Amino acid sequence: MLWYVIASLTPAMLIAAAALWGGVWPALALLSITVHVAFMDRLGRALAVSDSSGRTLTLILAVAHFLLLPLGVWAIGGAAHLDVWDRALIFAALGLFLGQISNSNAHELIHAPRRLPRRIGTAIYISLLHGHHVSAHLRVHHPAAATPADPNSAPKGMGFWHFLLSASWGEFRAGWRADNAQRARKVGARGLHPYVVYFGGAALALLAALLLGGVPGLLSYLGLAAYAQMQLILSDYVQHYGLRRQQRADGRFEPIGPQHSWNAPKWYSAAMMLNAPRHSDHHMRPARAFPALEVTHEMPKLPYSLPIMAVIALVPPLWRRVMDARVARWRHR
């Protein structure tokens, strides 16, 4: 577990130092989650599979998230000791932390077997104004991944920017429908509709940002949330691009298998993101804790780490040049 701790918590500590003291810390914070990660990936180590649940780390990261988010909103929104370059660097570093680490941690928590971790994961997504992703991910993406019914699985040929608009609205609508269908199946369903919780929590978060940093703080918060949401959708785009489950004669799709998700087995970036890039194993065994996820020879592999592939995906012609031939080879298999 040591490398998971180092990779995920080092940026958190440096971002906190950047917000509190400025100086060299904002640059170090950004480097820790970009250049440093790319360098460590090149060392070629391997992460051992472990039976540990990793739950302690996920809870520590949740605490770090709920401390860093308001601290960052305060710092970016107008802390007197920071200049404009400090704030820009902190925004970039914190946005990457929220998008790559907090999103990955929330994803791990909403799959937990116990209710409390699931609620903490949901609260993280709500704090990023993306609470509906919980419903869409659990009730739509996992059952329908790699089929046309999943708005978060991109077909071959669709560019990321088109996918961003399509998936943003698609997952909101799909999660809404799935929640309504589940409540309709439960006679006398009690409790608030999940979307009421998502909207209510988002309203409270927006109010807190306004009280904490005024209008600049609110705008900073909206920017950070949008940045984090884009990275989550970008991750879905990269990890499912072009891979499709075969439809049987009866109209049903084959069970999801190792060949239906892209994997990025670069060790340090995987440790930082709690093995989110080991995506095939997660889809086949959603309840498996992140330290136990594996990458095997029958799983499609990306040529570079997930963060680097995400950057490539921002340029659709380059992305198609890198990926379309690989998609065709895996479809042929």
N, C-alpha and C positions, 0 to 999 in steps of 0.2 A: 504493500500500500504506500510505501514511502514516495515513489515517483508520482503517484496520483496526488498526494498531498503537496509535494513541491511544485508540480506543474500547475495545479489549479489555484493554490493559495498565494504563490509568489506574486502574480499580478495584482491580487487583491490588496496585499500589504503595500505594494509600491503605489497603487492608485490612491490609497488612503494617505500615504506620505505626500503624494503630489497635491492632493486637495488641501491638506493642512499646512504645508510648508512651501510649496512652489519650488523655486530654484531648479536644481537638476532633476528633481523627482518626476515631474511630468514626462520628460523625455525618456527616463529610465522605465517608467510605467508602460509607455507605448512600445518601447523596444522589447520589453519582457514578454509581450503577447504577440509580437510580430517576428522580428529578426531573430530573437533568441529561440523562439519555437522552431523556426525553419532550420537554424543551425543545429539544434539538438536532434531534430529528426534525421539529420544527415549522419549522425553518429552510428546509426544502424543497430541500436540495441533492440531487445525484444521484451515485451511485457509478459510476465508469467501469468498463466491462468490461476486464479485463486478462489477458494471457497468462501472467502470473506464476503459479508454483505455490503461492506463499505458504508453502512448507514451513518456511522459517526461523522465521516467526512461529508456526506450529503447534508447533514444537519448543520455542521460548521459552515459550509458554503451557503446555506440558507441564511444563517445569521449574518454572514459577510455581505450577502446581497442586500438585506434590509438595513444594514448600516451604510454601505457604500452608495446606495441609490440616493437617499436624502443628502448625504455628504456631497455627492457629486452635483446634485441639483443646486445646492447652496454655493458650491465653489464655482461652477460654470455660470450660474445666474448672476454673479456679481460680488464674490468675495474680494474685499479691498486689497488683500496682499497679493493677488494674482493679476498678471497682465493678460492681454488678449491671446498671446501665444500660449501661455500656460493653460488658459481655459480651452483653447482649441485642442491641445495635446491631451488634456484630461478628458475632454468629450470623446476623442477618438479612442483612447485607452479604455475608458469606462464603457463606451458603446460596444467595443469588442468583447469586454468581459461579460456584459449582459447578454450579448448575442451568442457567444461561444461557450461560456462556462455556466452562467445562470440558467440559460435555456436548457443546456444539457442536464444540469442538476435538477431542474423542475421536471424535466422529462423522466428522469430516473425516479423521482419521488412520486409522480402520479401513477407509476406502475407498481408501487410498493403494496405489499399484502395488507398492511395495517392502515386504518383510517387516518390517523394523525399525520403521518408523512404525506399521504395523498392530499390532505387539505393544505399542508405547507406548500407542496408543489403547485397546487391550484392558486394559492395566494401569490406565489412568485409570478405566475403568468398574469394574474389580475394586475399586479403592480406594474407590469409592462404593457398594460391595456390590451392584453391578448388572452383574456380568460376563456373566450369561446374555443380557443385551440384545444383545451382539455377535452371538451365534448367531441370536437371534430377528430381529434387524434385517437381517442379511445374507442369511439363508437362508429367512426367512418374509416379513418385511415388504416387501422389495423385489420379490420375485416375486408376492406376493399383495396388495399395497396396493390399497385401494379395492374389495376383494371381501370376502365374508363369511368367507373363510379366514384373513384377517389380524386377529389380536386387537387390533392397534393402529390399526385404522381404524374410527372410531365411526359407526354408522348414524344417520340423521336421527331426532331425537327422544330419543336416549339422553343423559341428563345426565352431567356430568363425574364426579360422585361414584360413580355406578353404573359408569361406564367405568373409573374408577381401580381398583376392585376386580376387574372383569372382565379388564382388560388386564394387571394385575400378575400374576395367576395364569396368564392365557392366554399371555402371551409366554414365561413360564418354561417352561410345558409345551410350547409350540410349538417353542421353541429346542431343548429336550431331544429331541423327536421328530425334528427335522430333523438334528441331529447324529448321532443313532443311525442314521437312514436313510443318511446320507452314509457313515458308517463301515461299514455293511453292504454298500454298493456297492463299497467298496475291499477287495478280498480281501487278508487279512493286514495290515489297517490297523495301523500302529504308533503309538507315542506315547500320551500320556495322553488320556483323554477330556476334551474342553474343560470339561465341568462339574466335573471333578476339579480342574482349574486354577482355575476360578472359585471353588469352595468353599475350596480350599487357600489361595488368595490372600486371600480374605475373612477366613479364620481368622487368618492372619498379621497382617492389618491391624487386626483387633479386638484381638489380643494387643498390638500396638504401641501402640494407643490406651490400653489399660489400663496398660501400663508407663509411658507418657508422662504421663498425667494421673490415674491411679487410676480409681476408679468414676466420679467427675464427668467425667473426660476421656472415658471410654468412652461415657457417656450423651450427651455433647456430640457425639461422633463419630457415634453412631447417629442422633441428631437431624439432623445435617447430611446424612448419607447419605440418610435418608428424605426430607428436603426436596428434595435434588437429584433423587432418583428421581421424586418427584411432579411436578416441573417438566418432566422429560423426557416423562413420560406425558401431561402437560397439553399440551405442544407437539405431540405426535402427535394428540391429540384435536382441537386447534384446526386443524391443517393438513390433516386428512382428513375432518373432520366432514361427514357426509351425502353426500359425493361417491362415486359408484359406477361401476365399469366395466360395460358392457353384456355380458350373457351371450349367446353365440351359440347357434345351433340344435344344434351338436355338443357343447354343454356347456362349451366353453372360453370364457374371457373375452377381450374385445378387448384389444389392447396398451395399456399405460398411456400416457396422453397429457397434453398441457398442461392439460386440463380436469379432472384427477383429484386435484389438490392445491390448497389455498388458499395464496396468497402474500401477504406483507406487505412491500411495497417501500418502507418508510420507511428512509431512508438510514443514520442513525446507529445505530439498534438493529440493522439488518442488518449493519453493519460490526462492531459489538460481538460479534455471534453468528456471525461468519464466513459471512455470507450464508445461514445456515440458513433464514431466511424466504423465500428464493427457491427454493421447494420443488419446484415442477413441473419445472423444468429439471434439478434434481438427480435426480429419479426417472427422467426420460427419459435422462439421461446420468450415471450414478452415478460414473463415473471422472473427471468434469470437476472440476478444482480450483475452490475456492470463489471466487477472484477472477474467474473466467470465467463464472459463472452469470448468467443473464439473466431478466428478467421481460418478457413480451410481451403484446400485447393479448388474445390468446386464452386467457390464464391467469386463473382466478378470483382476485380480489383481496379481501382483508379490508378492512373500513372503517378500521381503526386498526392500529397497530403490533402485532407479535406479543406483547410483554409486556402491553400494554393489553388485547388480546383474551383473554389468559390470565386476567387478573383478572376480566373479564366472565364467562368460562366457569365461574368458581367459584360463580356465582349462576345456576343452570340456567334459571329463568323469564326472566331478563334475556337470557341467551344465546340462548334460542329466539326471543325477540322480535327480536333483532338479526340472527340467522343463518338462521332457517328459510325466510323468504321468499327470501333470496339463494340458498339451496340449491335451492329450487323453480325459480327462474329458470334456474339453470345446468343442472338436469336437463331442463328444457323445451328448452334449446338443443341 
